[in-house]
Amino acid sequence: MAERKVLSKYFPPDFDPSKLERRRKPPANAGPKVQTVRLMAPFSMKCTSCGEYIYKGRKFNARKETTDEKYLQITIFRFYIRCTRCSAEITFKTDPKHMDYECERGARRNFEVWREAKLNEETEEEMLDRIEKEENERDAMKELERKTVDAKMEMAVADALDEVRLRNAQRERVGKEGEVAGVQREERDMEREREEAEMEEAARRAFQSGTGEKVKRLEEDLLLTGPEDRAKEEVPVPAPTFTRQIKKKKDFSAALGIKKKSLV
């Protein structure tokens, strides 16, 4: 016959409830939370203390510790086991990044070909990082191109402004120089007219007699005085002749030292 559930509890006669002390539970964040779990070795390893090989899948009573480390809001756990030969402590923790476990101390993980190939492959996170980096570089190139275009536009605007300012300055200078040149030209014309008037007045005074009458200019024929000048003008010119004149040939043989032989 099964025992019945006790509905009332026995209290001894000398029981004093005032002597009881209230126990408080430790705070949840007082330290790393550790609990005992049953697990199998996630990978084959070799103990660094005694050299014992522990194959993958061997069962252990391990202590599970919750660490403060996180990967993409995924909590990382640490496990403590002991070597089956020398009882040395071996620790390893989870690796959410590679979906595997990472050996920390007490043992060395054996070489696995498939694991090396998997580590060399590009993970999803690395691919996302690479794509983000390429986009950032592309954005940087676009920003650089935009800055270059803006700089060229600013330079073109500055050149246009300089050209406009230079043209305005030239116009102002030409206007001022034109006014000055016009004044100088008028002064030169007035000076020339005054000089011409003075020269005409001096010539007019030079050709006036003492009584104020003008002296008439004599003709060139009347200025020729004397019969000798008239005789020179009346000398007849000899008539041309068309008779042929025979020129005597020069003997160049004597000058060259050539002697002619006599025929006798």
Secondary structure as UniProt FT lines:
FT   TURN            13..14
FT   HELIX           17..19
FT   TURN            28..29
FT   STRAND          34..40
FT   STRAND          45..47
FT   TURN            48..50
FT   STRAND          53..54
FT   TURN            56..57
FT   STRAND          59..71
FT   TURN            72..73
FT   STRAND          74..82
FT   TURN            84..86
FT   STRAND          89..95
FT   TURN            96..99
FT   STRAND          100..105
FT   STRAND          107..109
FT   HELIX           113..120
FT   HELIX           124..206
FT   TURN            210..211
FT   HELIX           220..223
FT   HELIX           227..233
FT   HELIX           253..256
//
